[in-house]
Amino acid sequence: MDADIRQAHNIPAAAFAWRFTVGSELIDIQDRVSNHAIVEILSDAAWEHSKSLGWDIDDYRQLGKWWVVRRHEVDYLASAVEGDELTCYTWPSGITRATAQRRHMLVRADGTAIASAMNTWAVVDMTTGKPCRIPPELAQAFDPAKFA
């Protein structure tokens, strides 16, 4: 089923997949996953992917730099409700000296796309809070060519 979902939604085979069940904390007054919660899910999936690549909070602290989101672009495609089994596929899709792009596809277990998104990320110095160039270590770990 995973391969079928990836093919149907043009998700690269190397994309990270974060699976979870929708809990009540994600539900809004319309009894569906809120738009705000979807943005949180995208960020959580990116963090889980970072950890899977060997970049957890201690690694970023040692480097003295970390990623921050500069922009979210989300297309909301269908609703999800409490109890739904969702997978957030995510992968780096572009990188420059100063910013990186990450794609996401949030999909219900039946293959229905819930949201499609792209984030633009920048790296900031933890001490100054100012943007800086993406360090070579991060550029290598999140090289989009590895996930195409």
N, C-alpha and C positions, 0 to 999 in steps of 0.2 A: 504494500500500500504506500509506503514512504516513497519509493521510486516513482510510482504513479503520480503522487502529489507533486513531487519535485518536477516531473516532466510537464504536468498540466499547468504549473505556475512558473515555469522557466527558472527554477531554483537550482543553482549549481550543485553538483554532487558533493562538493567539498564544503558546502555551507553548514554552519553549526546549527543543530536542532535542539531547542530547549522545550521540553514537554512539561505540561502542568495541567491541573484541573482547576477550573474557575471556582473560586470560593466566594462567599457572600460579601467579603470586603471589597470586591471589585464591582459590585452591582450598584447601579444608580436607581433613582426613583422610577425609572421606566422599566425596571426589572431586567436590565441588560447590562453587559459590561460597559462602563462609562468610557467616554472618549479620553478622559484624563487617565483612567486606568490603563488604556491601551498604550499611551505614551510611556507610562511607568513600565509596562511589560516590555516594550522595545528597549528601554534603558537597562532593565534587568537582564534581558537576553544578551545584550552587548557585554554587560559585566560578566555574566556566566561564560561567554565566549572568551573574554580576556583571561579569566582564570584558567580555562581549559588550555590556553596557549602558554601558561606559565607566568602570567602577569596578574598577580593578586596585589592587594593593598600594600603589603610589605615591599614588593618589588618596585612599585611606583614610589614609595617613600624613599627607598634607597636611591632611586634615580633622581628624586627631587622634582619630578614632573608627573603630570597626569592629564588624561583626556577630559575635556568638557564639551558639552553639546553647544553648538552655535545656532543650529537650525534643525527643526523637525518639519518634514513634509509627510503628511499622512493622508491616504485615501481610505476612507471608511467604506467598506464594501458590503458587509452584512453584520447582523447582530450575533452576539454570543451571550449565553445565559449561564446561571449558576449550574455547576455540574458538568458543563461541556469540557471535553478533553481537547486542549489546544496545543499546537506546536508553533513556536516562533522560530522560523528559520532566519538566520542572519549571517551576513558575510561582508567583508571589506570590498568596496567596489571602485575606489579611486583614491589617489594620494598625490599631494603636492608637497612642497617644502613646509607649508604652514597648516594645511588642512587635510582631512581624510573624509571620505564618504563611506557610509555603511548602508546597505540595503536590508530590508526586513520583509518577510511575508508571514503574516499570522493566519494560520489555517486550522479549521476545526477537523476533528478526526475523520469526518465523512468527506473531506476534501474541499469543503466550502471555504473560500478565502474570506477572512474577516477584515483584514487590513493589509495594505501595501504601503511601505514607507521608505524614506531615505533620510538619513541624518547627516549633517555636516559637523565634524568634530575638529577641535583645535587642541593643542597641547599648551598648558600653562605651567609656569614655574610655581612650585608649591610655596616658596618663600615670598615671592613678590606678587603672585597672582597675575603676572603679565604673560601674554602669549609669547611663545617662542617657536623656533623651528622644531619640527618633529625629529627627535633623536634617532640616530641610525638603528639602535636596538628596537625601537618601536616600529620604524619604517620596515624593518626586516620581518618582525613578528606579524605585522598586519598588512603585508604586501598583498595587494589584490590579486596578483598573478597566481598566488597559492590557492585561491578560492574560486577561480574562474571555471 
